[in-house]
């Protein structure tokens, strides 16, 4: 722990130092530099104090989200600025070394003076994450996108050719602060006119009471002809706070499971059901949360008991690492898995059809959108809500509409 703290403060110190060097190049008035240093010190003390006051018995609150968002707005731009200044220093060291070895102008200082242009460029680049984070907090987190995905399966029962599924995931209702925007998202869900709607977990951040103000809003999701089903996500288990007793933790867990019923979604916890259309059927399978870095509660064998590999199966499993480690190799052949969990880290770059990047890809092999292996698919929803950082930059909240098609092409 001490080593981690030491590394953290060394990095923080370097960021502050290089940021100050940029401003010192641009600001000639000493009073302005002193004011900057004083504000930086006060902010650092405030952030350290806020972290020290975090209560693990409560978990995330509106205040902690504000503090984290503010910290990102302060230090991410400074980090960009520091990288620019550090890069300049590499060139200064290189140039100084060449001059020294060549024995040019003995009276010339080893380090060339900093260039004003580089500092200006650094500030310009730093403004990009700053403005993006501000946008993410005030607009991005409710910039809902309906993403439509058509997937072809050679063995899809003919009756289900064109069957439409709406998927939502990672609601995190305890983070919401704008009923008008959430009602707008519910309207978007209803406009899709899908055959079935699936919710792949994380209805709250931690406590069941977080969802109570939003029950009526989510009850506006209209009836779907072939049902409304859900599974649990990692946050639904209350694992991220310290509870006074196991009894209280269990009571909260039971209350969270009841929430899904209160918004008319049927939980499938390590079990399956059949969706019948005409004289044909497909299996809808739901497992408890299974995560590579979480408790492995999902029991795929139990959930699919009685099914064989020839049955067409759709699996709901909150964490896509389950597909990566287990599902895609399972002998029973799960055709399509629907997951969420990653949120795409709520920060990244996406140019649909061309490019997508997020820090999430360094943690999860499947982190946003559709992935395939030997005819088995997983779709990772980018999340409906937000958590920790009260915003979204580049990776927008998602309502997915998947159309099942019989055939061999993927569009």
C-alpha positions as CSV (number, residue, x, y, z in Angstrom):
1,X,0.0,0.0,0.0
2,X,2.8,2.4,0.9
3,X,4.5,1.7,-2.5
4,X,1.2,2.4,-4.3
5,X,0.8,5.7,-2.5
6,X,4.4,6.7,-3.1
7,X,4.0,6.0,-6.9
8,X,0.7,8.0,-6.9
9,X,2.3,11.0,-5.2
10,X,5.3,10.9,-7.5
11,X,3.1,10.9,-10.6
12,X,0.9,13.7,-9.1
13,X,4.0,15.7,-8.3
14,X,5.4,15.3,-11.8
15,X,2.0,16.4,-13.3
16,X,1.9,19.5,-11.1
17,X,5.6,20.3,-11.8
18,X,5.3,20.1,-15.6
19,X,2.0,22.0,-15.6
20,X,3.6,24.8,-13.7
21,X,6.5,24.9,-16.1
22,X,4.1,25.5,-19.0
23,X,2.4,28.4,-17.2
24,X,5.7,29.9,-16.1
25,X,6.7,30.1,-19.7
26,X,3.5,32.0,-20.6
27,X,2.8,34.0,-17.4
28,X,5.5,36.6,-16.6
29,X,3.7,38.1,-13.5
30,X,4.9,36.4,-10.4
31,X,1.7,37.1,-8.6
32,X,-0.3,35.1,-11.1
33,X,2.1,32.1,-10.7
34,X,1.8,32.3,-6.9
35,X,-2.0,32.4,-7.2
36,X,-1.9,29.3,-9.5
37,X,0.2,27.4,-7.0
38,X,-2.0,28.4,-4.1
39,X,-5.2,27.2,-6.0
40,X,-3.5,24.0,-7.0
41,X,-2.5,23.3,-3.4
42,X,-6.0,24.0,-2.1
43,X,-7.5,21.7,-4.7
44,X,-5.1,18.9,-3.8
45,X,-6.0,19.3,-0.1
46,X,-9.7,19.3,-0.9
47,X,-9.4,16.1,-3.0
48,X,-7.3,14.3,-0.5
49,X,-9.7,15.2,2.3
50,X,-12.7,14.1,0.2
51,X,-11.1,10.7,-0.4
52,X,-10.3,10.3,3.3
53,X,-14.0,11.0,4.1
54,X,-15.3,8.3,1.8
55,X,-17.7,6.0,3.8
56,X,-17.6,2.4,2.7
57,X,-20.9,1.8,4.6
58,X,-22.6,4.2,2.2
59,X,-20.7,3.8,-1.0
60,X,-21.1,6.2,-4.0
61,X,-23.1,9.3,-3.4
62,X,-23.9,12.4,-5.4
63,X,-21.1,14.2,-3.6
64,X,-18.5,11.5,-4.5
65,X,-19.5,11.7,-8.1
66,X,-19.1,15.5,-8.2
67,X,-15.7,15.2,-6.5
68,X,-14.5,12.6,-9.0
69,X,-15.8,14.6,-12.0
70,X,-14.1,17.7,-10.7
71,X,-10.9,15.9,-10.1
72,X,-10.9,14.5,-13.6
73,X,-11.6,18.0,-15.0
74,X,-8.6,19.3,-13.1
75,X,-6.0,16.6,-13.4
76,X,-6.7,15.0,-16.8
77,X,-6.0,18.3,-18.7
78,X,-2.9,18.8,-16.5
79,X,-1.7,15.3,-17.3
80,X,-2.0,16.1,-21.1
81,X,-0.1,19.3,-20.5
82,X,2.6,17.5,-18.5
83,X,3.1,14.9,-21.3
84,X,3.6,17.8,-23.8
85,X,6.2,19.5,-21.5
86,X,7.9,16.2,-20.8
87,X,8.2,15.5,-24.5
88,X,9.8,18.9,-25.0
89,X,12.3,18.1,-22.2
90,X,13.4,14.9,-24.0
91,X,14.2,17.1,-27.0
92,X,16.0,19.6,-24.8
93,X,18.1,16.9,-23.2
94,X,18.9,15.5,-26.7
95,X,19.9,18.8,-28.1
96,X,22.0,19.7,-25.0
97,X,23.8,16.3,-25.2
98,X,24.6,16.8,-28.9
99,X,25.9,20.3,-28.2
100,X,28.0,19.1,-25.3
101,X,29.6,16.2,-27.2
102,X,30.2,18.5,-30.2
103,X,31.8,21.0,-27.7
104,X,29.8,23.9,-29.2
105,X,29.8,27.2,-27.4
106,X,31.2,26.3,-24.0
107,X,29.3,29.1,-22.4
108,X,25.9,28.0,-23.8
109,X,23.6,26.4,-21.1
110,X,23.0,22.7,-21.4
111,X,19.2,23.1,-21.5
112,X,17.8,25.4,-24.2
113,X,15.0,27.7,-22.8
114,X,11.5,26.5,-23.1
115,X,9.6,27.6,-26.1
116,X,6.4,29.6,-25.7
117,X,4.8,27.8,-28.7
118,X,5.1,24.4,-27.0
119,X,3.4,25.6,-23.9
120,X,0.6,27.2,-25.9
121,X,0.2,24.0,-27.9
122,X,0.1,22.0,-24.6
123,X,-2.7,24.2,-23.2
124,X,-4.6,23.9,-26.5
125,X,-4.4,20.1,-26.3
126,X,-5.3,20.1,-22.6
127,X,-8.5,22.0,-23.3
128,X,-9.8,19.1,-25.4
129,X,-10.3,16.7,-22.4
130,X,-11.4,19.5,-20.2
131,X,-14.2,20.6,-22.5
132,X,-15.1,17.0,-23.3
133,X,-15.5,16.2,-19.6
134,X,-17.6,19.3,-19.1
135,X,-19.8,18.2,-22.0
136,X,-19.9,14.6,-20.7
137,X,-21.3,15.8,-17.3
138,X,-23.9,18.2,-18.6
139,X,-25.0,16.6,-21.9
140,X,-23.2,13.3,-22.7
141,X,-24.5,11.2,-19.9
142,X,-28.1,11.6,-21.2
143,X,-27.3,11.5,-24.9
144,X,-29.1,8.2,-25.5
145,X,-28.4,6.4,-28.7
146,X,-30.5,3.6,-30.3
147,X,-28.1,1.2,-31.9
148,X,-29.6,-1.4,-34.2
149,X,-27.8,-4.6,-35.0
150,X,-28.9,-7.4,-37.3
151,X,-27.4,-10.8,-36.8
152,X,-27.8,-13.8,-39.1
153,X,-28.0,-17.4,-37.9
154,X,-28.2,-20.4,-40.3
155,X,-30.1,-22.5,-37.7
156,X,-32.5,-19.8,-36.5
157,X,-36.1,-21.3,-36.4
158,X,-37.9,-19.8,-39.4
159,X,-40.7,-18.4,-37.2
160,X,-38.1,-16.1,-35.5
161,X,-36.8,-14.6,-38.7
162,X,-37.1,-10.9,-38.1
163,X,-37.7,-11.2,-34.4
164,X,-36.6,-8.0,-32.6
165,X,-35.1,-7.7,-29.1
166,X,-34.5,-4.5,-27.2
167,X,-31.7,-4.7,-24.7
168,X,-30.9,-2.3,-21.9
169,X,-28.2,-2.8,-19.3
170,X,-26.5,-1.0,-16.4
171,X,-29.2,1.4,-15.3
172,X,-27.5,2.5,-12.1
173,X,-30.6,4.4,-11.0
174,X,-28.8,5.8,-7.9
175,X,-26.9,8.1,-10.3
176,X,-29.8,9.7,-12.0
177,X,-30.6,13.4,-11.5
178,X,-32.9,14.3,-14.4
179,X,-36.4,12.7,-14.6
180,X,-37.1,14.4,-17.9
181,X,-34.1,12.8,-19.6
182,X,-35.0,9.4,-18.2
183,X,-38.6,9.7,-19.4
184,X,-37.2,10.6,-22.8
185,X,-35.1,7.4,-22.8
186,X,-38.2,5.3,-21.9
187,X,-40.0,6.9,-24.8
188,X,-37.1,5.8,-27.1
189,X,-37.4,2.2,-25.8
190,X,-41.2,2.1,-26.4
191,X,-40.7,3.5,-29.9
192,X,-38.7,0.5,-31.0
193,X,-41.8,-1.7,-31.0
194,X,-39.7,-4.9,-30.3
195,X,-41.0,-8.3,-29.7
196,X,-39.2,-8.7,-26.4
197,X,-37.1,-6.6,-24.0
198,X,-34.1,-7.9,-22.0
199,X,-32.4,-6.1,-19.1
200,X,-28.9,-7.4,-18.4
201,X,-28.4,-6.2,-14.8
202,X,-27.2,-3.4,-12.5
203,X,-30.5,-1.7,-11.6
204,X,-28.8,0.2,-8.8
205,X,-25.3,1.2,-7.6
206,X,-25.7,-0.6,-4.3
207,X,-28.9,0.1,-2.3
208,X,-32.4,-1.0,-3.3
209,X,-33.8,2.4,-2.2
210,X,-31.9,4.1,-5.0
211,X,-34.5,2.8,-7.5
212,X,-37.6,3.8,-5.5
213,X,-38.0,7.3,-7.1
214,X,-37.8,5.7,-10.6
215,X,-40.2,2.8,-10.3
216,X,-43.0,4.7,-11.9
217,X,-40.8,5.9,-14.8
218,X,-39.6,2.4,-15.6
219,X,-43.1,1.1,-15.4
220,X,-43.8,3.2,-18.4
221,X,-41.9,0.6,-20.5
222,X,-44.8,-0.9,-22.5
223,X,-45.7,-4.6,-22.5
224,X,-43.8,-6.6,-25.1
225,X,-45.6,-9.5,-26.8
226,X,-43.0,-12.1,-25.9
227,X,-42.1,-10.8,-22.4
228,X,-39.7,-8.7,-20.3
229,X,-36.8,-10.6,-18.8
230,X,-33.7,-9.7,-16.8
231,X,-30.7,-10.9,-14.9
232,X,-28.6,-9.4,-12.1
233,X,-25.4,-7.4,-12.4
234,X,-22.4,-7.2,-10.1
235,X,-23.7,-4.1,-8.4
236,X,-27.0,-5.8,-7.5
237,X,-25.2,-8.0,-5.0
238,X,-24.2,-5.1,-2.7
239,X,-20.5,-6.2,-2.7
240,X,-19.0,-2.8,-2.8
241,X,-19.9,-1.4,0.6
242,X,-19.3,-2.5,4.2
243,X,-22.6,-3.8,5.8
244,X,-23.4,-3.7,9.5
245,X,-24.4,-7.3,9.3
246,X,-24.9,-10.1,6.8
247,X,-28.6,-9.9,7.6
248,X,-28.9,-6.3,6.3
249,X,-26.9,-7.2,3.2
250,X,-29.2,-10.1,2.4
251,X,-32.3,-7.9,3.1
252,X,-31.0,-5.4,0.6
253,X,-30.2,-8.1,-1.9
254,X,-33.8,-9.5,-1.7
255,X,-35.2,-6.0,-2.0
256,X,-33.1,-5.4,-5.2
257,X,-34.4,-8.7,-6.7
258,X,-37.9,-7.5,-5.9
259,X,-37.3,-4.2,-7.8
260,X,-37.1,-6.1,-11.1
261,X,-40.5,-7.5,-10.4
262,X,-41.8,-4.1,-9.5
263,X,-41.0,-2.8,-13.0
264,X,-42.4,-6.0,-14.5
265,X,-39.2,-7.8,-15.5
266,X,-39.0,-11.5,-14.8
267,X,-35.6,-12.5,-13.3
268,X,-33.9,-15.6,-14.8
269,X,-31.3,-16.6,-12.2
270,X,-29.5,-19.7,-13.4
271,X,-32.6,-20.9,-15.3
272,X,-34.2,-20.8,-18.7
273,X,-37.5,-20.4,-20.3
274,X,-38.9,-21.0,-23.8
275,X,-40.1,-18.2,-26.1
276,X,-42.7,-19.8,-28.5
277,X,-43.8,-18.3,-31.8
278,X,-46.1,-20.3,-34.0
279,X,-45.1,-23.9,-33.6
280,X,-41.4,-23.2,-33.0
281,X,-39.4,-22.0,-30.0
282,X,-36.1,-20.7,-28.8
283,X,-34.6,-20.9,-25.4
284,X,-33.9,-17.8,-23.3
285,X,-31.3,-18.5,-20.7
286,X,-30.3,-16.3,-17.7
287,X,-27.5,-16.7,-15.3
288,X,-26.4,-14.9,-12.1
289,X,-23.4,-12.7,-12.4
290,X,-20.2,-14.4,-13.4
291,X,-17.1,-12.2,-13.7
292,X,-13.5,-12.9,-14.1
293,X,-12.8,-10.4,-11.3
294,X,-16.0,-11.0,-9.4
295,X,-17.8,-13.9,-7.6
296,X,-18.6,-16.6,-10.1
297,X,-22.2,-17.1,-9.3
298,X,-23.5,-17.8,-12.8
299,X,-24.1,-21.6,-13.3
300,X,-24.4,-22.2,-17.0
301,X,-24.9,-25.9,-16.7
302,X,-27.7,-25.5,-14.2
303,X,-29.3,-22.7,-16.3
304,X,-29.3,-24.9,-19.4
305,X,-30.3,-28.2,-17.8
306,X,-32.5,-30.1,-20.2
307,X,-31.3,-28.1,-23.3
308,X,-29.0,-29.6,-26.0
309,X,-26.7,-28.0,-28.4
310,X,-29.2,-28.0,-31.2
311,X,-31.7,-25.8,-29.3
312,X,-31.4,-22.2,-30.4
313,X,-30.3,-20.3,-27.3
314,X,-30.0,-16.7,-26.3
315,X,-28.1,-16.1,-23.0
316,X,-28.2,-13.1,-20.7
317,X,-25.0,-12.8,-18.7
318,X,-24.1,-9.4,-17.3
319,X,-20.3,-9.6,-17.5
320,X,-18.8,-10.2,-21.0
321,X,-15.7,-11.9,-19.5
322,X,-18.1,-14.9,-18.9
323,X,-18.5,-15.2,-22.7
324,X,-14.7,-14.8,-23.2
325,X,-13.7,-17.5,-20.6
326,X,-16.6,-19.9,-20.6
327,X,-19.6,-19.4,-22.9
328,X,-18.0,-19.2,-26.3
329,X,-16.4,-22.6,-25.7
330,X,-19.3,-24.3,-24.0
331,X,-20.4,-27.6,-25.5
332,X,-24.1,-26.6,-25.6
333,X,-23.5,-23.9,-28.2
334,X,-25.0,-20.6,-27.0
335,X,-25.8,-18.8,-30.2
336,X,-26.1,-15.2,-28.8
337,X,-25.0,-13.8,-25.5
338,X,-26.2,-10.4,-24.3
339,X,-24.0,-8.6,-21.8
340,X,-23.2,-5.1,-20.4
341,X,-21.0,-4.2,-17.4
342,X,-18.2,-2.3,-19.1
343,X,-19.9,1.0,-19.8
344,X,-17.1,1.4,-22.4
345,X,-15.5,3.1,-19.4
346,X,-17.9,6.0,-20.2
347,X,-14.9,7.6,-22.0
348,X,-13.5,6.9,-25.4
349,X,-13.7,7.6,-29.1
350,X,-16.2,6.0,-31.5
351,X,-16.6,6.5,-35.2
352,X,-19.3,4.0,-36.1
353,X,-18.1,1.4,-38.6
354,X,-14.5,2.7,-38.6
355,X,-12.9,3.1,-35.2
356,X,-13.5,2.7,-31.5
357,X,-11.2,3.1,-28.6
358,X,-11.5,3.1,-24.8
359,X,-9.5,2.2,-21.8
360,X,-12.1,-0.6,-21.4
361,X,-10.4,-2.6,-24.2
362,X,-7.3,-3.1,-22.0
363,X,-9.5,-4.8,-19.4
364,X,-12.1,-6.6,-21.5
365,X,-11.6,-8.3,-24.9
366,X,-15.2,-7.7,-25.6
367,X,-16.2,-4.3,-24.3
368,X,-18.7,-2.6,-26.7
369,X,-20.8,-3.9,-29.6
370,X,-20.8,-7.2,-31.4
371,X,-18.1,-9.9,-31.3
372,X,-18.1,-13.4,-32.9
373,X,-16.2,-16.6,-32.6
374,X,-17.1,-19.7,-34.8
375,X,-20.7,-18.6,-35.2
376,X,-21.2,-17.7,-31.6
377,X,-21.9,-14.1,-30.8
378,X,-21.8,-11.7,-27.8
379,X,-23.2,-8.3,-27.9
380,X,-21.9,-5.9,-25.2
381,X,-24.3,-3.0,-24.4
382,X,-22.6,0.3,-23.5
383,X,-25.0,0.9,-20.6
384,X,-28.1,2.9,-20.0
385,X,-26.8,4.8,-17.0
386,X,-23.5,5.9,-15.5
387,X,-21.4,5.2,-12.4
388,X,-18.5,6.9,-10.6
389,X,-17.9,9.6,-13.2
390,X,-21.2,11.5,-13.6
391,X,-20.8,11.8,-17.4
392,X,-20.0,10.2,-20.7
393,X,-17.5,11.2,-23.3
394,X,-17.5,9.5,-26.7
395,X,-19.2,6.4,-25.4
396,X,-22.8,7.3,-25.2
397,X,-25.7,5.6,-23.2
398,X,-27.2,2.9,-25.3
399,X,-30.5,1.2,-26.1
400,X,-29.8,-1.8,-28.3
401,X,-32.2,-3.2,-30.8
402,X,-31.2,-6.6,-32.2
403,X,-32.9,-8.2,-35.1
404,X,-32.5,-12.0,-35.5
405,X,-32.3,-13.1,-39.2
406,X,-32.1,-16.6,-40.7
407,X,-29.1,-16.8,-43.0
408,X,-25.3,-16.5,-43.2
409,X,-24.6,-12.8,-43.5
410,X,-23.7,-10.3,-40.8
411,X,-24.8,-6.7,-41.4
